[in-house]
């Protein structure tokens, strides 16, 4: 069965814990770093390994060039740890060069979806992107969109949930890629704009 009332306290606790960590500690300064060097990527992997060892949850988000996961090319990966530390790792933006391809980056980050506890919003998309790129998923994935639905929240989109539950106002994707005939993909969005969005 989809709804298991025994799971509700865990989900409620997850939202409460997230709200508590963010309330009063949110400021306007960025809490993320854009990673474009091998040394930076090694730092991220040390943080990933530490999170896995401690059983911490890693938040995961992919920036791609399509809403169709099976056709999407990876443009960047966002990882966040413990509500305080986040990284954006570009691999497909036009305006930034890195020494890795999207395939290289997926190989390096593989422990995230094979050994960590992962949280994503609409995790199905991230999982489909991974599978489309030939990756095998063995990690436990949590999904904040499904958590919201199970809790009976009317708002299930990430931006409305972030505002309602955490008081965090997120930038709209339309401000980055536009709409209609002038719409671009994340490939063309400058990495300095994509990083805080991710």
MARTI-322314 format. One line per 4 residues: their letters; for each residue x, y, z of C-alpha. Coordinates in nm, 2 decimals, padded with zeros to 4 digits. Layout:
a) X/Y/Z | ...
END
This chain:
xxxx) 00.00/00.00/00.00 | 00.12/00.35/-00.08 | 00.02/00.51/00.25 | 00.16/00.35/00.57
xxxx) 00.05/00.55/00.88 | 00.35/00.41/01.07 | 00.58/00.61/00.83 | 00.42/00.95/00.90
xxxx) 00.61/01.03/01.22 | 00.94/00.97/01.04 | 00.84/01.20/00.76 | 00.70/01.46/01.00
xxxx) 01.03/01.45/01.19 | 01.23/01.49/00.87 | 01.04/01.81/00.78 | 01.06/01.94/01.14
xxxx) 01.43/01.87/01.15 | 01.49/02.05/00.83 | 01.28/02.35/00.94 | 01.46/02.37/01.27
xxxx) 01.80/02.36/01.10 | 01.70/02.64/00.86 | 01.50/02.86/01.09 | 01.71/03.14/01.24
xxxx) 02.02/03.03/01.06 | 01.93/03.14/00.71 | 02.12/03.44/00.59 | 02.17/03.60/00.25
xxxx) 02.53/03.48/00.21 | 02.57/03.18/-00.02 | 02.62/02.84/00.15 | 02.76/02.67/-00.15
xxxx) 03.07/02.64/-00.35 | 03.11/02.59/-00.72 | 03.36/02.32/-00.79 | 03.57/02.34/-01.11
xxxx) 03.90/02.19/-01.02 | 04.03/01.84/-00.94 | 04.13/01.96/-00.59 | 03.78/02.08/-00.53
xxxx) 03.63/01.76/-00.65 | 03.86/01.57/-00.42 | 03.73/01.79/-00.13 | 03.37/01.70/-00.23
xxxx) 03.45/01.33/-00.23 | 03.60/01.35/00.11 | 03.28/01.51/00.23 | 03.07/01.24/00.05
xxxx) 03.28/00.97/00.22 | 03.24/01.13/00.56 | 02.86/01.15/00.51 | 02.84/00.79/00.41
xxxx) 03.06/00.68/00.71 | 02.83/00.88/00.95 | 02.51/00.76/00.79 | 02.42/01.12/00.69
xxxx) 02.17/01.20/00.42 | 02.31/01.37/00.10 | 02.08/01.60/-00.09 | 02.11/01.55/-00.47
xxxx) 01.99/01.75/-00.76 | 02.08/01.73/-01.13 | 02.08/02.02/-01.37 | 02.02/01.89/-01.72
xxxx) 01.92/02.02/-02.07 | 01.58/01.85/-02.08 | 01.28/01.77/-01.86 | 01.28/01.42/-02.03
xxxx) 01.52/01.22/-01.81 | 01.59/00.96/-02.07 | 01.71/01.22/-02.32 | 01.87/01.46/-02.07
xxxx) 02.24/01.56/-02.09 | 02.39/01.63/-01.75 | 02.49/01.99/-01.71 | 02.58/02.00/-01.34
xxxx) 02.53/01.82/-01.01 | 02.44/01.98/-00.68 | 02.51/01.81/-00.35 | 02.42/01.93/00.00
xxxx) 02.52/01.81/00.34 | 02.37/01.87/00.68 | 02.18/02.19/00.58 | 02.50/02.39/00.60
xxxx) 02.73/02.28/00.32 | 02.65/02.26/-00.05 | 02.84/02.22/-00.38 | 02.76/02.27/-00.74
xxxx) 02.98/02.08/-00.98 | 02.93/02.19/-01.35 | 03.01/01.95/-01.63 | 02.82/02.08/-01.93
xxxx) 02.78/02.46/-01.92 | 02.90/02.64/-02.23 | 03.08/02.91/-02.03 | 03.30/02.71/-01.80
xxxx) 03.56/02.45/-01.86 | 03.63/02.16/-01.63 | 03.87/01.88/-01.68 | 03.59/01.62/-01.65
xxxx) 03.31/01.51/-01.88 | 02.96/01.42/-01.74 | 03.06/01.06/-01.76 | 03.38/01.12/-01.56
xxxx) 03.18/01.31/-01.30 | 02.92/01.03/-01.27 | 03.20/00.78/-01.21 | 03.36/00.99/-00.94
xxxx) 03.03/01.06/-00.77 | 02.90/00.70/-00.80 | 02.93/00.64/-00.42 | 02.65/00.89/-00.37
xxxx) 02.39/00.66/-00.54 | 02.55/00.33/-00.45 | 02.64/00.38/-00.08 | 02.48/00.69/00.07
xxxx) 02.13/00.78/00.19 | 02.00/01.03/-00.07 | 01.73/01.29/-00.06 | 01.60/01.45/-00.38
xxxx) 01.29/01.64/-00.48 | 01.11/01.43/-00.75 | 01.38/01.16/-00.70 | 01.23/00.96/-00.99
xxxx) 01.39/01.22/-01.23 | 01.74/01.19/-01.08 | 01.71/00.81/-01.08 | 01.59/00.80/-01.44
xxxx) 01.88/01.03/-01.54 | 02.12/00.80/-01.37 | 01.98/00.49/-01.54 | 01.98/00.66/-01.88
xxxx) 02.36/00.73/-01.82 | 02.41/00.36/-01.75 | 02.44/00.40/-01.37 | 02.32/00.14/-01.12
xxxx) 02.14/00.27/-00.81 | 02.17/00.08/-00.48 | 02.13/00.37/-00.24 | 01.82/00.44/-00.04
xxxx) 01.65/00.75/-00.20 | 01.41/00.97/-00.01 | 01.18/01.21/-00.20 | 01.06/01.54/-00.05
xxxx) 00.78/01.56/-00.31 | 00.65/01.22/-00.20 | 00.69/01.31/00.17 | 00.48/01.62/00.11
xxxx) 00.21/01.42/-00.06 | 00.21/01.16/00.22 | 00.17/01.45/00.47 | -00.13/01.58/00.28
xxxx) 00.05/01.91/00.18 | -00.13/02.09/-00.09 | 00.20/02.24/-00.22 | 00.43/01.97/-00.36
xxxx) 00.66/02.18/-00.58 | 01.00/02.24/-00.44 | 00.98/02.62/-00.45 | 00.64/02.65/-00.27
xxxx) 00.74/02.38/-00.02 | 01.08/02.56/00.05 | 00.89/02.88/00.12 | 00.60/02.73/00.32
xxxx) 00.81/02.49/00.53 | 01.14/02.66/00.56 | 01.08/03.02/00.48 | 01.33/03.00/00.19
xxxx) 01.24/03.18/-00.13 | 01.39/03.01/-00.43 | 01.46/03.15/-00.78 | 01.22/03.05/-01.05
xxxx) 01.37/02.84/-01.34 | 01.20/03.09/-01.58 | 01.44/03.37/-01.46 | 01.73/03.15/-01.57
xxxx) 01.61/02.99/-01.90 | 01.32/03.21/-02.00 | 01.00/03.10/-02.17 | 00.86/03.03/-02.51
xxxx) 01.07/03.12/-02.82 | 01.35/03.28/-02.62 | 01.39/02.98/-02.38 | 01.74/02.84/-02.35
xxxx) 01.86/02.53/-02.17 | 02.08/02.51/-01.86 | 02.38/02.45/-02.10 | 02.36/02.82/-02.19
xxxx) 02.30/02.95/-01.83 | 02.62/03.10/-01.68 | 02.75/02.88/-01.41 | 02.75/03.17/-01.16
xxxx) 02.37/03.19/-01.21 | 02.31/02.81/-01.22 | 02.50/02.74/-00.90 | 02.28/02.93/-00.65
xx) 01.97/02.80/-00.83 | 02.08/02.44/-00.80
END
